[in-house]
Amino acid sequence: MSKILVKSVEQNINYLQSGEVKSGYMLRPVRYSTIEANHLIDTIADNSYVPRAFVSATLYGIVDAIENFLMNGHSISLPNLGIFSLSCESNVAKTPADAGIEQFKKLNINFRPSVELKEKLDRVDLELDGVWKCLNLNAKDEEKIYQRINQNHDGVELPNGDGDEVIEPENPENNNPGGGTSGGGGFEG
């Protein structure tokens, strides 16, 4: 069974109906790193009977094919993983006369996980790895500084911190929860 560490991080929360902005604590999965293609290729080669060169050529061939199909308007379904597709961001046209290419803002790539992957997510164990207060909520994401709070909501002392630890957003050595994403955390969720 998989286990994912999560951190509760203070961030600004926009309430769409009222337009009000308040702060609150949101859980975010801890992201340790981004796995580069070479590491993925080595892992696949080490866990199979396929030579590294063949794994590399296959991976880059798959990536190229996915890119080409997406750029030509197709969706891509990968077994047990999910479906990649494109969507369009656009302005709202109030009348048919206003509708047209001028509405276009940008294209986005979407991912819809497979049923199998969603079922695996439902079985993942979560473990709290800390609660972090933002010391400067109104700063830009990359400038936010967080302080670890020593206790979780049940009053149980959390490991690895005395409550005085101040972490800057771009300091991965300290499992920093801050900076880098619009969601307010340096790890993505």
C-alpha positions in Angstrom: 0.0 0.0 0.0 1.2 3.5 -0.8 1.7 6.2 1.7 1.6 10.0 0.9 2.8 12.7 3.3 0.7 15.8 3.4 1.2 19.2 5.0 -1.4 21.6 6.1 -0.4 25.0 4.7 -1.9 28.4 5.4 -3.0 30.3 2.2 -5.4 32.8 1.0 -8.7 31.3 -0.1 -11.0 33.2 -2.5 -14.7 32.7 -1.9 -16.2 33.0 -5.4 -19.7 33.9 -4.5 -18.9 36.7 -2.1 -15.5 37.7 -3.6 -14.1 37.7 -0.1 -10.5 36.5 0.5 -9.7 34.9 3.8 -6.8 32.8 5.0 -7.2 29.1 5.9 -5.2 25.9 6.1 -5.3 23.5 3.2 -3.7 20.0 2.8 -1.2 19.6 0.1 0.8 16.5 -0.8 4.5 16.7 -0.2 6.4 16.6 -3.5 9.9 15.4 -3.1 11.2 16.1 -6.6 10.4 15.9 -10.2 11.6 12.6 -11.8 13.6 13.4 -14.9 13.3 11.1 -18.0 16.8 9.6 -17.4 15.8 8.4 -13.9 12.5 7.0 -15.3 14.4 5.2 -18.1 16.9 3.7 -15.7 14.2 2.5 -13.3 12.3 0.8 -16.1 15.4 -0.8 -17.5 16.5 -2.0 -14.1 13.1 -3.5 -13.4 12.7 -5.3 -16.8 14.7 -7.3 -19.3 14.7 -4.4 -21.8 18.0 -2.6 -22.5 18.2 1.0 -21.4 18.7 2.2 -25.1 15.4 0.5 -26.1 13.5 1.9 -23.1 14.9 5.4 -23.9 14.0 5.2 -27.6 10.5 3.9 -26.8 9.8 6.5 -24.2 10.8 9.4 -26.5 8.8 7.8 -29.3 5.7 7.6 -27.0 6.2 11.3 -26.0 6.6 12.4 -29.6 3.5 10.4 -30.7 1.4 11.8 -27.8 2.5 15.4 -28.6 1.6 14.9 -32.3 -1.8 13.4 -31.7 -2.7 16.1 -29.1 -1.5 18.9 -31.5 -3.8 17.5 -34.2 -6.9 17.4 -32.0 -7.0 13.9 -30.7 -7.3 12.6 -27.1 -4.8 10.0 -25.9 -6.0 7.1 -23.6 -3.2 5.3 -21.8 -4.2 2.0 -20.1 -4.5 2.1 -16.3 -3.3 5.8 -16.3 -5.9 8.0 -18.0 -6.8 10.3 -20.9 -4.9 13.4 -22.1 -6.9 15.9 -24.1 -6.9 19.6 -25.0 -9.4 22.2 -23.9 -9.8 25.8 -24.8 -9.9 28.8 -22.5 -12.0 31.6 -23.9 -14.0 34.7 -23.2 -17.8 34.4 -22.9 -19.7 35.5 -26.0 -23.2 36.7 -25.0 -24.7 36.5 -28.5 -24.1 34.4 -31.6 -22.9 37.6 -33.3 -20.1 37.9 -30.7 -19.0 34.3 -31.0 -15.9 33.6 -32.9 -12.1 33.1 -32.9 -11.7 36.4 -31.0 -13.0 34.7 -27.9 -9.8 32.5 -27.8 -7.4 32.9 -24.8 -5.3 29.8 -24.8 -5.2 26.0 -25.1 -4.7 23.8 -22.1 -3.8 20.1 -21.7 -6.1 18.1 -19.5 -5.6 14.8 -17.8 -8.5 12.6 -16.6 -7.3 9.7 -14.5 -8.5 6.2 -15.3 -10.9 4.3 -13.1 -8.1 2.0 -12.0 -5.9 5.0 -11.0 -8.7 6.6 -9.1 -9.4 3.4 -7.2 -5.7 3.2 -6.2 -5.9 6.8 -5.0 -8.8 5.8 -2.8 -6.6 3.2 -1.1 -3.6 5.4 -0.3 -2.7 6.0 3.3 -2.1 9.7 4.3 0.2 10.9 7.0 0.4 14.4 8.3 3.9 15.9 8.1 3.2 19.2 9.7 1.2 22.4 9.9 2.7 25.5 8.4 1.7 29.1 9.1 2.4 31.7 6.4 4.2 34.7 7.9 3.5 36.9 4.9 0.3 35.9 3.1 0.2 38.9 0.8 3.6 38.3 -0.6 4.2 36.8 -4.1 4.2 33.0 -4.0 8.0 32.7 -4.5 8.6 35.2 -1.6 6.3 33.6 1.0 7.9 32.4 4.2 6.4 29.7 6.4 6.8 28.7 10.1 6.1 25.2 11.2 3.5 24.9 14.0 4.5 22.3 16.6 1.2 20.6 17.2 -1.4 19.1 15.0 -5.2 19.7 15.5 -5.4 17.0 18.2 -2.7 18.6 20.3 -0.2 15.8 19.4 3.4 17.0 19.1 4.7 16.6 15.5 8.1 15.2 14.8 11.0 17.2 13.3 10.4 20.7 14.6 10.3 22.8 17.7 7.7 25.3 16.4 10.4 28.0 15.8 11.6 26.7 12.5 11.2 29.4 9.7 11.6 28.1 6.2 12.1 30.1 3.0 10.1 29.0 -0.1 13.1 27.8 -2.2 14.8 25.7 0.5 14.2 22.0 -0.4 16.6 20.8 2.3 13.9 21.7 4.9 10.9 20.1 3.2 9.6 23.6 2.6 5.9 23.9 1.9 6.0 27.4 0.5 6.4 29.2 -2.8 6.2 28.4 -6.5 2.5 27.5 -7.1 -0.7 29.4 -7.3 -2.1 27.2 -4.6 0.4 28.6 -2.2 2.7 25.6 -1.7 6.1 24.8 -3.1 5.0 21.2 -3.4 2.1 20.5 -5.8 -1.0 18.8 -5.2 
